[in-house]
Amino acid sequence: MRRGWSVKHALTLGALTVLVGVLTSAAPSSGSWTFSMEWELNPFQVNKLESVLTLGSTIGTWDVSSVAVLDLDGLANVFFDASGALGTFAVRSILDFDAAPPQFRTWLVSTATAIAGVNLYALFMLDELNPSGPSAVGSGLTVGGWWRTPTLSVWFEAYSNMPGTVDYIYRYGYTWLLDHFIFYQCDRWYKPSTYLDVQTSSFALSWTGATIYIAMPLTCFDLLIVASFTKADGFNYALFEMSNLDLELGGLPFTIKWVDVMFTVASKSVNVVFDVSLADTACIRPFFSLEGAGTEIQGIGLKALLLECSLDKLTIRSGHMFDEDGWYPYLNYLGTRVYGWTWEGGLATTPACAVTEGYDEFIGILVDGAACCGGSYLFSAFAWFDTGHSSGIFDWVETRINLRVDLGPSADVSFGLSVTTSGVNWIRLGSTVRW
């Protein structure tokens, strides 16, 4: 056997061969191919290459697809997605492999059905916890459900060797959870996602925890009750949340997003999350954050300022980030965090989407319109500045230009250019074909 390979690599290669053969024999009826290459000029070298091939077909009542990802080192990843019905049960299976060398990474099987208005689901998962070393495969199981009425809604879940996912289902939905098991965002693949994975390399599917959510819309606010239990501790915590309380203080409207009261066996905590309702003025959008400790508001911080104006097909954006370290939008809030600007002039809520550190100011234009063959085009140019830390004129550090042109409804080409104070930084060419 070739050096560096193991039995699990050989078995994985066999499974990949069978799966590719099944998909190929099904005569793919849809798909896409995306290619993108980025290179530097001095010295001339390709620093990034990505090619993604997606094939989809229908086998009976089942929709089957595969995605192959190639990079500078060759074939990097292959995953398969199948969804269909077995009687009254909706079933979805996602199987993921590393390709160099061939190695199993993860397998998720979900099944869902509805009985008397109650939506039930189960998630079973196998996961390779140590892909770069000796095999450490573990399994996990989650079962749960929900039902909703205008006056009372309930979500419940029990899990073994997996984290609780009911909060994501409550906030975003069951389909969203499955669609974000493996997904692509800001030039990065996330697989498996950080909120849906196996915890340890164990195959013991004994119960480890359970959570229940109860939501009731009341006259003045919405009430949410959460109770959590674990096998190790029994009662874990109880949470009472009142949300969307609209108030007014001194003529200034503000909203209490929620008030949390959490009880554990040994403690009680209270968190209040405020939202200052200051309307946007003309084209200017300020981003504020309350500052303080506990329920004491010590001030309001202006974190960023965005100017955005549109005229027909032209949009102008300009922004300045006052807090380059990022922030949580509300007092005592440990949820979604702002990490800085995105390259398109929005707010980045994941580190991978944030611009280069120190790029605190920008001005840019976006132009869109009709292209040939029934398609459209989008052109953007953004100049970035690092206030007080650049040798460029007006603290300029980089300009990025991007152009995407549709070649009809099934294909497009793209061009990207980055110029810094040192000259041309990189050039990017890409294309997408769909059928």
Phi, psi and omega per residue, in radians:
M1 nan 2.504 -3.077
R2 -1.071 2.480 -3.110
R3 -1.028 2.433 3.116
G4 1.575 -0.168 3.114
W5 -1.676 2.771 3.094
S6 -2.390 3.087 3.120
V7 -1.048 -0.697 -3.128
K8 -1.141 -0.553 3.073
H9 -1.168 -0.742 -3.133
A10 -1.141 -0.746 3.107
L11 -1.120 -0.671 3.110
T12 -1.107 -0.750 3.116
L13 -1.056 -0.698 3.096
G14 -1.105 -0.759 3.116
A15 -1.110 -0.717 3.099
L16 -1.057 -0.756 -3.130
T17 -1.055 -0.785 -3.139
V18 -1.115 -0.783 -3.100
L19 -1.145 -0.742 3.097
V20 -1.106 -0.684 3.121
G21 -1.113 -0.730 3.111
V22 -1.089 -0.793 -3.109
L23 -1.158 -0.698 -3.127
T24 -1.151 -0.712 -3.122
S25 -1.205 -0.287 -3.133
A26 -1.443 0.071 3.114
A27 0.966 1.374 -3.105
P28 -0.867 2.256 -3.109
S29 -1.786 -0.175 3.116
S30 -2.608 2.840 3.118
G31 2.955 -3.123 3.098
S32 -2.722 2.713 3.053
W33 -2.351 2.145 3.140
T34 -2.069 2.302 -3.124
F35 -2.289 2.356 3.112
S36 -2.532 2.297 3.114
M37 -2.320 2.356 -3.134
E38 -2.206 2.317 -3.134
W39 -2.469 2.702 3.052
E40 -1.619 2.760 -3.133
L41 -1.738 -0.556 -3.068
N42 -2.425 1.735 -0.034
P43 -1.346 2.733 -3.118
F44 -1.244 2.063 3.093
Q45 -2.820 2.539 3.066
V46 -1.443 2.073 -3.128
N47 -1.826 -0.140 3.098
K48 -2.740 2.352 3.066
L49 -2.536 2.319 3.079
E50 -2.518 2.308 3.092
S51 -2.305 2.186 -3.094
V52 -2.140 2.091 3.124
L53 -1.932 2.149 3.121
T54 -2.060 2.239 3.101
L55 -2.153 2.377 3.121
G56 -2.355 2.556 3.114
S57 -2.698 2.983 3.108
T58 -2.084 2.183 3.104
I59 -2.030 1.755 -3.043
G60 1.168 -2.085 3.117
T61 -1.748 0.212 -3.068
W62 -1.875 2.375 3.001
D63 -1.707 2.144 -3.060
V64 -2.162 2.394 3.099
S65 -2.509 2.752 3.057
S66 -2.388 2.601 3.110
V67 -2.263 2.205 3.078
A68 -2.023 2.270 -3.096
V69 -2.023 2.165 3.090
L70 -2.013 2.538 3.064
D71 -2.334 -2.832 -3.101
L72 -1.066 -0.446 -3.119
D73 -1.612 0.059 -3.133
G74 1.877 -2.690 3.140
L75 -1.149 2.108 -3.036
A76 -1.830 -0.652 -3.003
N77 -2.729 2.516 3.047
V78 -2.373 2.268 3.009
F79 -2.396 2.712 -3.041
F80 -2.154 2.522 -3.110
D81 -2.375 2.183 3.133
A82 -2.311 2.376 3.115
S83 -2.465 2.505 -3.136
G84 -3.057 -2.808 -3.084
A85 -2.275 2.446 2.971
L86 -2.101 1.655 -3.031
G87 1.175 -2.145 3.127
T88 -1.609 0.103 -3.099
F89 -1.784 2.225 2.989
A90 -1.502 2.229 -3.044
V91 -2.154 2.440 3.048
R92 -2.416 2.408 -3.126
S93 -2.298 2.255 3.116
I94 -2.173 2.141 -3.071
L95 -2.174 2.208 -2.984
D96 -2.163 2.382 3.127
F97 -2.294 2.475 2.792
D98 -1.371 2.608 -3.042
A99 -1.932 -0.227 -3.082
A100 -2.389 1.685 -0.179
P101 -1.298 2.851 3.141
P102 -1.006 2.208 -3.077
Q103 -2.746 2.336 3.076
F104 -1.131 2.398 3.078
R105 -1.985 -0.962 -3.084
T106 -2.805 2.688 3.108
W107 -2.456 2.170 3.122
L108 -2.097 2.282 3.046
V109 -2.139 2.195 3.101
S110 -2.120 2.509 3.058
T111 -2.421 2.467 -3.085
A112 -2.530 2.592 3.091
T113 -2.689 2.947 3.100
A114 -2.188 2.289 3.136
I115 -2.302 2.023 3.107
A116 0.934 0.725 3.097
G117 1.474 -0.027 3.122
V118 -1.785 2.169 3.106
N119 -1.561 2.125 -3.106
L120 -2.018 2.556 3.123
Y121 -2.579 2.782 3.047
A122 -2.480 2.449 3.106
L123 -2.173 2.133 3.043
F124 -2.044 2.382 -3.027
M125 -2.453 2.358 2.907
L126 -1.923 2.384 -3.022
D127 -2.498 2.338 3.019
E128 -1.529 1.905 -3.043
L129 -1.464 -0.228 -3.098
N130 -2.356 1.220 -3.042
P131 -1.141 -0.387 -3.089
S132 -1.669 0.035 -3.108
G133 -2.503 -2.691 3.124
P134 -0.988 2.501 -3.048
S135 -1.046 2.376 3.098
A136 -2.506 1.318 -3.100
V137 -1.566 2.349 3.066
G138 -2.267 2.893 3.138
S139 -2.206 2.678 3.114
G140 -2.508 2.733 -3.112
L141 -2.480 2.354 3.070
T142 -2.316 2.321 3.062
V143 -2.253 2.502 -3.118
G144 -2.976 -2.958 3.133
G145 -3.110 3.097 3.107
W146 -2.773 2.702 2.914
W147 -2.488 2.625 -3.041
R148 -2.321 2.374 3.015
T149 -2.342 2.912 3.126
P150 -1.069 -0.402 -3.063
T151 -1.946 -0.297 -3.095
L152 -2.718 2.288 3.084
S153 -2.310 2.467 -3.070
V154 -2.340 2.363 2.996
W155 -2.175 2.374 -3.134
F156 -2.468 2.657 -3.058
E157 -2.777 2.455 2.989
A158 -2.226 2.480 -3.008
Y159 -2.497 2.691 3.122
S160 -2.318 2.103 3.115
N161 1.006 0.497 3.063
M162 -2.460 2.703 3.034
P163 -1.330 2.753 3.071
G164 -1.185 2.376 -3.135
T165 -2.036 0.030 -3.040
V166 -1.109 -0.504 3.128
D167 -1.110 -0.678 3.117
Y168 -1.218 -0.654 3.115
I169 -1.182 -0.687 3.103
Y170 -1.101 -0.732 -3.027
R171 -1.523 -0.620 -2.999
Y172 -2.121 -0.402 3.132
G173 1.919 2.735 -3.086
Y174 -1.181 -0.721 3.135
T175 -1.121 -0.701 3.095
W176 -1.005 -0.720 -3.126
L177 -1.057 -0.784 -3.134
L178 -1.217 -0.688 -3.134
D179 -1.154 -0.378 -3.134
H180 -1.850 0.396 3.014
F181 -1.277 -0.831 2.960
I182 -2.228 2.097 -3.112
F183 -2.643 2.854 -3.054
Y184 -2.015 2.243 3.140
Q185 -2.634 2.226 3.056
C186 0.927 0.931 3.067
D187 1.105 0.474 -3.135
R188 -2.501 2.400 3.055
W189 -1.601 2.308 3.061
Y190 -1.913 2.051 -3.095
K191 -2.810 2.289 -0.456
P192 -1.190 2.871 -3.051
S193 -1.183 2.751 -3.048
T194 -1.224 -0.253 -3.109
Y195 -1.815 0.066 -3.138
L196 -2.511 1.574 -3.121
D197 -2.716 2.988 3.086
V198 -1.532 2.458 -3.020
Q199 -1.502 -0.738 -3.094
T200 -2.382 2.836 3.134
S201 -1.446 1.179 -3.127
S202 -2.291 2.605 3.086
F203 -1.916 0.143 3.113
A204 -1.388 2.006 -3.058
L205 -1.712 0.749 3.066
S206 -1.399 2.631 -3.072
W207 -1.075 2.339 3.129
T208 -2.127 -0.306 -3.138
G209 -3.021 2.869 3.115
A210 -2.685 2.610 -3.141
T211 -2.468 2.507 3.082
I212 -2.308 2.370 3.088
Y213 -2.009 2.320 3.068
I214 -2.232 2.107 -3.090
A215 -2.072 2.347 3.134
M216 -2.401 2.084 3.033
P217 -1.361 2.081 3.117
L218 -1.853 3.127 -3.018
T219 -1.103 -0.805 -3.031
C220 -1.791 -0.247 -3.114
F221 -2.847 2.949 3.049
D222 -1.735 2.342 -3.115
L223 -1.895 2.277 3.067
L224 -2.176 2.264 3.087
I225 -2.046 2.227 3.140
V226 -2.158 2.310 3.058
A227 -2.232 2.315 -3.093
S228 -2.174 2.427 3.131
F229 -2.346 2.558 3.061
T230 -2.282 2.711 3.120
K231 -1.150 -0.632 -3.085
A232 -1.261 -0.705 -3.014
D233 -1.949 -0.128 -3.017
G234 1.276 -2.096 3.078
F235 -1.142 2.229 -3.115
N236 -1.762 -1.054 3.062
Y237 -2.823 2.830 2.983
A238 -2.227 2.344 -3.093
L239 -2.174 2.301 3.056
F240 -2.057 2.120 -3.054
E241 -2.192 2.158 2.994
M242 -1.833 2.215 -3.029
S243 -2.221 2.763 3.041
N244 1.069 0.970 3.056
L245 -1.711 1.938 -3.130
D246 -1.570 2.148 -3.089
L247 -2.312 3.039 3.091
E248 -2.498 2.342 -3.124
L249 -2.336 2.004 3.132
G250 1.073 0.555 -3.129
G251 1.462 -0.073 3.141
L252 -1.737 2.012 3.134
P253 -1.294 2.449 3.033
F254 -2.612 2.806 -3.092
T255 -2.136 2.304 2.921
I256 -1.484 1.852 -3.089
K257 -1.040 -0.792 3.004
W258 -2.882 2.722 3.002
V259 -2.072 2.089 -3.135
D260 -1.846 2.316 2.958
V261 -2.141 2.007 -3.078
M262 -1.993 2.311 3.104
F263 -2.017 2.275 2.922
T264 -2.056 -3.107 -3.141
V265 -1.111 -0.582 -3.014
A266 -1.963 -0.041 -3.031
S267 -2.703 2.927 3.003
K268 -2.412 2.395 3.128
S269 -2.362 2.613 3.129
V270 -2.217 2.244 3.090
N271 -2.205 2.387 3.091
V272 -2.127 2.233 -3.127
V273 -2.007 2.054 -3.080
F274 -1.776 2.708 3.005
D275 -2.350 1.987 3.121
V276 -1.376 2.144 -3.082
S277 -1.657 1.504 3.058
L278 -1.915 2.025 -3.044
A279 -1.160 2.573 3.025
D280 -1.114 2.477 3.121
T281 -1.873 2.019 3.136
A282 0.940 -2.090 -3.094
C283 -1.684 0.054 -3.007
I284 -1.724 2.296 3.101
R285 -2.163 1.923 3.086
P286 -1.536 2.623 3.067
F287 -2.021 1.974 -3.085
F288 -1.858 2.786 2.998
S289 -2.533 2.346 3.068
L290 -1.306 2.461 -3.119
E291 -2.130 2.457 -3.132
G292 2.808 -2.778 -3.131
A293 -2.503 2.399 -3.115
G294 1.065 -2.212 3.089
T295 -1.763 0.147 -3.140
E296 -1.587 2.036 3.105
I297 -1.579 2.050 -3.111
Q298 -1.712 -0.237 3.118
G299 2.950 3.073 3.087
I300 -2.090 2.140 -3.123
G301 -1.739 2.309 3.020
L302 -1.497 1.903 -3.017
K303 -1.578 -0.635 -3.114
A304 -2.751 2.796 -3.140
L305 -2.395 2.240 -3.108
L306 -2.155 2.264 3.036
L307 -1.903 2.196 -3.141
E308 -2.498 2.104 3.126
C309 -2.319 2.458 -3.123
S310 -2.173 2.489 3.079
L311 -2.462 1.852 -3.086
D312 0.992 -1.989 -3.093
K313 -1.645 0.044 -3.069
L314 -1.893 2.311 3.057
T315 -2.187 2.302 3.098
I316 -1.970 2.275 3.096
R317 -2.219 2.456 3.052
S318 -2.576 2.447 -3.091
G319 -2.630 2.740 3.066
H320 -2.375 2.313 3.128
M321 -1.771 1.984 3.135
F322 -1.457 -0.530 3.131
D323 -1.967 1.619 -3.060
E324 -1.322 -0.193 3.105
D325 -1.444 -0.119 -3.119
G326 1.473 3.003 -3.084
W327 -2.849 2.810 2.922
Y328 -1.548 2.419 -3.001
P329 -1.209 -0.398 -3.065
Y330 -2.225 2.748 3.084
L331 -1.113 2.345 3.107
N332 1.055 0.512 -3.088
Y333 -1.916 2.152 -3.120
L334 -2.010 0.514 3.107
G335 -1.638 -2.196 -3.085
T336 -1.095 2.274 -3.114
R337 -1.972 2.556 3.065
V338 -1.618 2.217 -3.075
Y339 -1.828 -0.140 -3.128
G340 2.449 -2.814 3.115
W341 -1.433 2.689 2.881
T342 -1.612 2.936 -3.133
W343 -1.198 -0.252 3.107
E344 -1.711 0.099 3.100
G345 1.479 0.476 3.023
G346 -1.941 -2.995 3.109
L347 -1.679 2.280 3.140
A348 -1.558 2.149 3.107
T349 -1.863 0.096 2.953
T350 -2.340 2.533 -3.089
P351 -1.025 -0.601 -3.093
A352 -1.144 -0.374 -3.101
C353 -1.637 -0.088 -3.075
A354 -1.423 2.620 3.115
V355 -1.241 3.055 3.131
T356 -0.984 2.452 -3.113
E357 -0.999 2.333 -3.137
G358 1.689 -0.277 3.113
Y359 -1.349 1.593 -2.999
D360 -1.764 -0.177 -3.046
E361 -2.445 2.546 -3.133
F362 -2.659 2.801 2.918
I363 -2.487 2.384 -3.073
G364 -2.693 2.874 3.085
I365 -2.256 2.586 3.027
L366 -2.266 2.311 3.134
V367 -2.264 2.269 3.083
D368 -2.300 2.735 -3.117
G369 -3.075 -3.022 -3.111
A370 -1.460 2.397 3.063
A371 -1.929 -3.034 -3.129
C372 -1.263 2.857 2.989
C373 1.080 0.487 3.077
G374 1.442 0.145 -3.132
G375 -1.730 -2.833 3.135
S376 -2.489 2.989 3.074
Y377 -2.341 2.756 3.067
L378 -2.431 2.139 3.125
F379 -2.061 2.373 3.086
S380 -2.447 2.547 3.071
A381 -2.477 2.115 -3.113
F382 -2.195 2.239 3.033
A383 -1.787 2.293 -3.078
W384 -1.973 2.540 -3.076
F385 -2.286 2.551 3.047
D386 -2.040 1.665 -2.962
T387 -1.021 2.088 3.072
G388 1.370 0.063 -3.084
H389 -2.382 0.586 -3.133
S390 -2.431 2.566 3.081
S391 -1.551 -0.076 -3.135
G392 -1.348 2.832 3.134
I393 -1.095 2.335 -3.087
F394 1.000 0.488 -3.136
D395 1.195 0.391 3.124
W396 -1.173 2.436 3.130
V397 -2.193 -0.543 -3.070
E398 -2.813 2.547 2.985
T399 -2.181 2.315 3.101
R400 -2.082 2.308 3.122
I401 -2.109 2.314 3.120
N402 -2.353 2.459 3.102
L403 -2.430 2.223 3.032
R404 -2.169 2.243 -3.102
V405 -2.199 2.219 3.070
D406 -1.373 2.350 3.012
L407 -1.839 1.152 -3.045
G408 1.545 -3.015 -3.055
P409 -1.345 -0.188 -3.000
S410 -2.112 0.159 -3.133
A411 -2.736 2.663 3.036
D412 -2.642 2.798 3.054
V413 -2.213 2.688 -3.113
S414 -2.440 2.677 3.133
F415 -2.417 2.392 3.095
G416 -2.365 2.573 -3.114
L417 -2.512 2.348 3.068
S418 -2.139 2.218 3.115
V419 -2.170 2.253 3.110
T420 -2.060 -3.046 3.112
T421 -1.116 -0.277 3.121
S422 -1.644 -0.042 -3.115
G423 2.030 -2.741 3.140
V424 -1.153 2.138 -3.103
N425 -1.498 -0.921 3.070
W426 -2.758 2.825 3.043
I427 -2.191 2.447 -3.103
R428 -2.265 2.320 3.047
L429 -2.158 2.466 -3.141
G430 -2.673 2.894 3.095
S431 -2.731 2.725 3.070
T432 -2.397 2.347 3.083
V433 -2.186 2.316 -3.133
R434 -2.174 2.528 3.085
W435 -2.524 nan nan
